[in-house]
Amino acid sequence: MSLKLNLDKLDLQIIQAMMEDAEISYADLGKQLFVSGGTIHVRIKKLEEQKIVKGRKLAVDLKALGYDVIAFIGIYLEKSSLYDTVAKELKSIPEIVRLNYTTGNYSMFAEIVTKDIQQLRFVLHDKLQNIKGIERTETFISLEESFSRNVVVDQ
C-alpha cells in the first residue's frame, strides 16, 4: 500500500541538491533555492519523518581501501516462499552490500564487495552455500564500474 506523499517542487529541489552534495549547509542550500536555511531545516525534518530521507552517506573509494573485487550473485531459491528467511541470513554477511528480490531467472540478486578473490571464494563457499533454502548461485565479477549515479528526481 503506497502512501500519497505531499511533496512540492521545493521538496524535490532539496532532495536533488542533497543527493548531489549531502554536506551542503542548510544556509547555503537555502541561498541556492532562494529560501531561508530554517525552511530547509523544516523541510528536511519533514522528509526524514516521512522516511524519504534516510540519513546521509559518505562516498568512499573502496579500491583505495583495498577492496578490489565487486561481484554480483544470482541466487536461485528452492522455493520463493523462503525469500524472507534467506534474506535475513544474507543480511548477516557483511560483504553483501545490496540485495534485491527479482523477477526472471534468479529469485535474488546480491552485490558483494571483497578485498580479493580468496575472500570472495570464502563468502561464496563457506557462507552463502551453507544457507538453507539456497538451491544454487551464479557469480558475475565486475571488471570495471563505468559509472554510478543517483536518479534525477522529477521537478
ABEGO torsion letter per residue (X at the ends): XBBBBBBBAAAAAAAAAAAABAABBAAAAAAAAGBBAAAAAAAAAAAAAAGABAEBBBBBBAAAAGBABBBBBBBBBABAAAAAAAAAAAAABAABABBBBBBEABABBBBBBBABAAAAAAAAAAAAAABBGBABBBBBBBABBABBBBBBBBX
